[in-house]
Amino acid sequence: MTAPPHPAHPAGPGRPLPDTQQGMRRRNLARVMHTVRAEGRLSRAAVASRIGLTRAAVSTLVDELVRSGLLEELGPERPGRVGRPGSALAVSASGPAGIGAEIGVDHLAVCAVDLRGRVRSRAVRHGGNRDRSAKPVLEQLTGLVRQVVDEAEAEGLWPAGLAVAVPGLVARDTRTVVRAPNLDWHDTDLRSLLAVDMPLTVDNEANFGALAELWLGDDTPRDFLHVSAEIGIGAAVVVDGLLLRGTRGFAGELGHVPVHPDGPECACGGRGCLEQYAGEEAVLRASGLAPGENRVGQLAQRATEGDERVRHALTGAGTALGIALTGAVNLLDPESVILGGALAELAPWLLPALRDELARRTAGPACPVTVSALGPQGPLLGAAHSVVRTVLDDPAAVAGRA
């Protein structure tokens, strides 16, 4: 088996570790962590063969990670084998955990994920956030974060950081939501409003959804366009396994691509945006359904039962999605388009029209369109796993806190 690749960003996005002896040690610690996380139950000798280092070098690295509580020894690798079996290693079930949070238009959610990728605690609050200022929303989110952290700590975990997914534009390398039209938030600094004592990152929900697909999806390609929806529609572009963020961090605003330039006004200030035809509220209006709880589930149920008005609305939404996606596919040439979020549940009625538009309008061969198995959980899971990845990418940075 070939050695696993080096972590893409061992010291965080855009911050590679220095090419020094100390930097090399930290990179090798990360290689050990990623190898054990990916395969599990490996001896020191097996890890050495995977990453191409000597057994002595790997043993030293493993001892450091075990002392730090990031790896644990499970006993003989293969009981009963000929010769002396090595002690099997696994990523620790206790220690650092990634805390992920999601701010939705009609809900808040928080979860804790351990280094093995398991969700160990989760809390959700349903309720509208659109007509509320940022301060009370973030006060409630702080309460949910504290609840999840308390539950995680009761199981021997501690928070390595908090990542928050938001439905809006986030300035690159900041915690500032520049604009979230569906929340009516502008230039909102989450660090100043979230009362949490841990490293904080903030990003667009579609970006975290795409990362979840990349890390947790089955056979996800390294070049794809991820489209997700709640009230609005967002997208994220992944190229060679990395997010394409744009100069300011605003790449992927598919929901505000004009489908019909003279169409209805949008909350962003434009006209005829995709959200006005394929957003959740637009589909509800076209279906003649009143907003309420479990709106997407209601649409899916009505469509399953053969409601022609609902099916017609979903076909129209699929057509609009296909028109908007054609430009992105022609420009970027992704290996596939992946539908996530609420769109995943409505895919059976969206996909026929969407695929027809792509096939008719795309310059090259039609781009495959698949459906995410993560669905609406993608952004929350992606946020939590992004923190876990920072630990795996640079375990030395958190070893002293374990």
Order of alpha helices (4+ residues) and beta strands (2+ residues): alpha-alpha-alpha-beta-beta-beta-beta-beta-alpha-beta-beta-beta-beta-alpha-beta-alpha-beta-beta-beta-alpha-alpha-alpha-alpha-beta-alpha-beta-alpha-alpha
